[in-house]
Amino acid sequence: MKKPKLGLPPTTPTPLSNTAMQDMINKGGSVLETPAPIAAKLKPDEDKLKSFTFKIYESELAQIRAIQDSLPKRDRISIHDFVVAAVKEKITKENKKQN
């Protein structure tokens, strides 16, 4: 079976009968300048997200993957999230030691 062809709108231009609508179209519009207000909302001391690469031994990566594999599929997190969570946990432990 062939797909039915879609009906295309007529290609002949139809003149607009409403003069107010034609005047609005001819008038055009203005462009909003949004980058300046957005930049003003940012705080200079805001915590920015940084990206970097680090090296890890294959054996340690294998241990992380083994931990992931032992979890149910619905509870698995990515290696990135696992490492970030471990770093956050270490930071909290260090902060508790210092206090």
C-alpha positions in Angstrom: 0.0 0.0 0.0 1.2 3.5 -0.8 1.0 6.2 1.7 -1.5 8.9 0.9 0.0 12.1 -0.3 -0.3 15.1 2.1 -2.4 17.9 0.9 -0.3 21.0 0.5 -1.6 24.6 0.9 -2.2 26.6 -2.2 0.9 28.2 -3.6 -0.8 31.3 -5.0 -0.5 34.2 -2.6 -3.8 35.4 -1.3 -4.0 39.1 -0.5 -4.8 40.0 3.1 -8.2 41.7 3.3 -7.7 43.2 6.7 -5.6 46.4 6.3 -4.9 46.7 10.1 -3.2 43.2 9.9 -1.3 44.2 6.8 -0.1 47.4 8.5 1.1 45.4 11.5 3.0 43.0 9.3 4.7 45.9 7.4 5.5 47.7 10.6 7.7 44.9 11.9 8.8 44.4 15.5 11.5 45.1 18.0 14.1 42.7 19.4 14.4 42.1 23.1 17.8 42.6 24.6 17.9 39.7 27.1 21.6 39.0 27.5 22.2 42.2 29.6 19.5 41.5 32.2 20.5 37.8 32.5 24.1 38.8 33.1 23.0 41.3 35.7 21.2 38.5 37.7 24.4 36.4 38.0 26.3 36.8 41.3 30.0 37.3 41.0 30.6 34.9 43.9 28.3 32.2 42.5 29.8 28.6 42.6 30.6 27.7 39.0 30.7 24.2 37.6 34.2 23.2 36.6 35.3 20.2 34.5 38.6 18.3 34.6 40.0 14.9 33.8 41.6 12.7 36.4 43.4 9.3 36.2 42.4 6.2 38.0 43.9 2.7 38.1 42.1 0.0 36.1 41.7 -2.1 39.3 39.9 0.8 41.1 37.7 1.3 38.1 36.9 -2.4 38.1 36.0 -2.2 41.8 33.6 0.7 41.1 32.0 -1.3 38.2 31.7 -4.4 40.5 29.8 -2.2 43.1 27.6 -0.9 40.3 26.8 -4.4 39.0 25.8 -5.6 42.5 23.1 -2.9 42.7 19.7 -3.4 41.1 19.4 -1.7 37.7 17.0 1.0 38.9 19.5 2.0 41.7 22.6 2.2 39.5 24.3 5.5 39.1 27.0 6.5 36.6 30.7 6.3 37.4 30.8 10.1 37.4 28.0 10.3 39.9 29.7 7.6 42.0 33.0 9.5 42.1 31.3 12.8 42.9 29.3 11.2 45.7 32.5 9.7 47.1 34.3 13.1 47.0 31.4 14.8 48.7 31.4 12.1 51.4 35.1 12.5 52.0 34.7 16.3 52.2 32.0 15.9 54.9 34.1 13.5 56.9 37.1 15.9 56.8 34.8 18.8 57.9 33.5 16.7 60.8 37.1 16.0 61.9 38.1 19.6 61.9 35.1 20.6 64.0 
